[in-house]
Amino acid sequence: MASKQEIMSDQRFRRVAKDPRFWEMPEKDRKVKIDKRFRAMFHDKKFKLNYAVDKRGRPIKHSTTEDLKRFYDLSDSDSDLSDENNKTLSQKKKK
């Protein structure tokens, strides 16, 4: 198998290194950010399903909540902003 440098020196594949379509996605952008309203997805029993086999019939040993944790990330900044907004609204109501 040819080394990576040999492949990149080849004119046919040189554009692959410069084209953003072929770049690997940054780790911070891989997961979809969701706010605190959807926090129950990770803990609620309604969202947890255990399958014995995958779609091809192979045995698996993970649940759907593990998939949710793999694809979604709770955004702390949104929850902090909404908490601050709620505090300011409650202060205004008190006045």
One Martini backbone bead per residue (centre of mass of N, CA, C, O) as a GRO file, in nm:
protein
   95
    1MET     BB    1   0.098   0.035   0.021
    2ALA     BB    2   0.075   0.355   0.000
    3SER     BB    3   0.172   0.637   0.108
    4LYS     BB    4   0.061   0.945   0.195
    5GLN     BB    5   0.272   1.111   0.037
    6GLU     BB    6   0.231   0.976  -0.237
    7ILE     BB    7  -0.062   1.054  -0.267
    8MET     BB    8  -0.023   1.372  -0.237
    9SER     BB    9   0.178   1.389  -0.490
   10ASP     BB   10  -0.049   1.320  -0.653
   11GLN     BB   11  -0.248   1.484  -0.880
   12ARG     BB   12  -0.524   1.330  -0.840
   13PHE     BB   13  -0.516   1.383  -0.495
   14ARG     BB   14  -0.461   1.686  -0.412
   15ARG     BB   15  -0.758   1.802  -0.368
   16VAL     BB   16  -0.836   1.651  -0.106
   17ALA     BB   17  -0.672   1.833   0.101
   18LYS     BB   18  -0.840   2.113   0.011
   19ASP     BB   19  -1.117   1.988   0.042
   20PRO     BB   20  -1.378   2.019   0.272
   21ARG     BB   21  -1.538   1.750   0.213
   22PHE     BB   22  -1.272   1.569   0.329
   23TRP     BB   23  -1.284   1.660   0.600
   24GLU     BB   24  -1.274   1.637   0.927
   25MET     BB   25  -1.471   1.661   1.183
   26PRO     BB   26  -1.494   1.826   1.449
   27GLU     BB   27  -1.552   1.731   1.772
   28LYS     BB   28  -1.737   1.980   1.858
   29ASP     BB   29  -1.937   1.926   1.586
   30ARG     BB   30  -2.060   1.631   1.603
   31LYS     BB   31  -2.257   1.726   1.805
   32VAL     BB   32  -2.570   1.798   1.900
   33LYS     BB   33  -2.715   2.075   2.034
   34ILE     BB   34  -2.896   2.075   2.339
   35ASP     BB   35  -3.122   2.160   2.560
   36LYS     BB   36  -3.280   2.123   2.873
   37ARG     BB   37  -3.557   2.014   2.761
   38PHE     BB   38  -3.395   1.726   2.664
   39ARG     BB   39  -3.280   1.577   2.923
   40ALA     BB   40  -3.480   1.327   2.952
   41MET     BB   41  -3.365   1.137   2.732
   42PHE     BB   42  -3.126   1.023   2.926
   43HIS     BB   43  -3.341   0.916   3.178
   44ASP     BB   44  -3.579   0.808   3.047
   45LYS     BB   45  -3.753   0.507   2.992
   46LYS     BB   46  -3.889   0.572   2.712
   47PHE     BB   47  -3.591   0.598   2.560
   48LYS     BB   48  -3.530   0.298   2.647
   49LEU     BB   49  -3.372   0.054   2.439
   50ASN     BB   50  -3.330  -0.302   2.404
   51TYR     BB   51  -3.130  -0.479   2.189
   52ALA     BB   52  -3.017  -0.788   2.057
   53VAL     BB   53  -3.023  -0.687   1.754
   54ASP     BB   54  -2.949  -0.584   1.459
   55LYS     BB   55  -3.034  -0.531   1.125
   56ARG     BB   56  -2.832  -0.800   1.060
   57GLY     BB   57  -2.835  -1.004   1.332
   58ARG     BB   58  -2.643  -0.893   1.531
   59PRO     BB   59  -2.516  -0.878   1.830
   60ILE     BB   60  -2.598  -0.652   2.101
   61LYS     BB   61  -2.483  -0.419   2.396
   62HIS     BB   62  -2.686  -0.167   2.351
   63SER     BB   63  -2.848   0.133   2.386
   64THR     BB   64  -3.020   0.420   2.297
   65THR     BB   65  -2.884   0.610   2.506
   66GLU     BB   66  -2.599   0.579   2.389
   67ASP     BB   67  -2.670   0.707   2.119
   68LEU     BB   68  -2.757   0.981   2.230
   69LYS     BB   69  -2.477   1.046   2.358
   70ARG     BB   70  -2.325   1.034   2.081
   71PHE     BB   71  -2.512   1.267   1.921
   72TYR     BB   72  -2.562   1.430   2.192
   73ASP     BB   73  -2.544   1.766   2.348
   74LEU     BB   74  -2.545   1.948   2.622
   75SER     BB   75  -2.602   2.283   2.655
   76ASP     BB   76  -2.486   2.516   2.884
   77SER     BB   77  -2.532   2.801   2.765
   78ASP     BB   78  -2.840   2.789   2.726
   79SER     BB   79  -2.914   2.731   3.021
   80ASP     BB   80  -2.782   2.983   3.140
   81LEU     BB   81  -2.946   3.190   2.981
   82SER     BB   82  -3.229   3.099   3.073
   83ASP     BB   83  -3.179   3.140   3.376
   84GLU     BB   84  -3.122   3.442   3.360
   85ASN     BB   85  -3.393   3.520   3.236
   86ASN     BB   86  -3.567   3.413   3.469
   87LYS     BB   87  -3.447   3.595   3.690
   88THR     BB   88  -3.517   3.869   3.561
   89LEU     BB   89  -3.822   3.821   3.547
   90SER     BB   90  -3.867   3.774   3.853
   91GLN     BB   91  -3.758   4.054   3.941
   92LYS     BB   92  -3.968   4.222   3.781
   93LYS     BB   93  -4.222   4.102   3.924
   94LYS     BB   94  -4.149   4.198   4.213
   95LYS     BB   95  -4.160   4.511   4.132
   0.00000   0.00000   0.00000
